[in-house]
């Protein structure tokens, strides 16, 4: 199953990945990261591996998409 990994210390909580995700599997964390933002987080299941979140995110290294064959 595909999944995403959000490096929360790089996320500025812009919400672009939350808005673009067609599977609706990204949400904002209730925790605050070291930058002072509520970062995005993966809900844990349902990712299709489409990579839209990765390409939409303006922060380098904030989102990694894991796609398994």
Secondary structure as the mmCIF struct_conf table of DSSP 4:
data_model
#
loop_
_struct_conf.conf_type_id
_struct_conf.id
_struct_conf.beg_label_comp_id
_struct_conf.beg_label_asym_id
_struct_conf.beg_label_seq_id
_struct_conf.end_label_comp_id
_struct_conf.end_label_asym_id
_struct_conf.end_label_seq_id
STRN STRN1 UNK A 3 UNK A 6
TURN_TY1_P TURN_TY1_P1 UNK A 8 UNK A 10
HELX_RH_AL_P HELX_RH_AL_P1 UNK A 16 UNK A 20
TURN_TY1_P TURN_TY1_P2 UNK A 22 UNK A 23
STRN STRN2 UNK A 26 UNK A 28
BEND BEND1 UNK A 30 UNK A 31
TURN_TY1_P TURN_TY1_P3 UNK A 34 UNK A 35
BEND BEND2 UNK A 36 UNK A 37
STRN STRN3 UNK A 40 UNK A 42
BEND BEND3 UNK A 44 UNK A 45
HELX_RH_AL_P HELX_RH_AL_P2 UNK A 52 UNK A 56
BEND BEND4 UNK A 59 UNK A 59
TURN_TY1_P TURN_TY1_P4 UNK A 60 UNK A 61
BEND BEND5 UNK A 62 UNK A 62
STRN STRN4 UNK A 63 UNK A 66
#
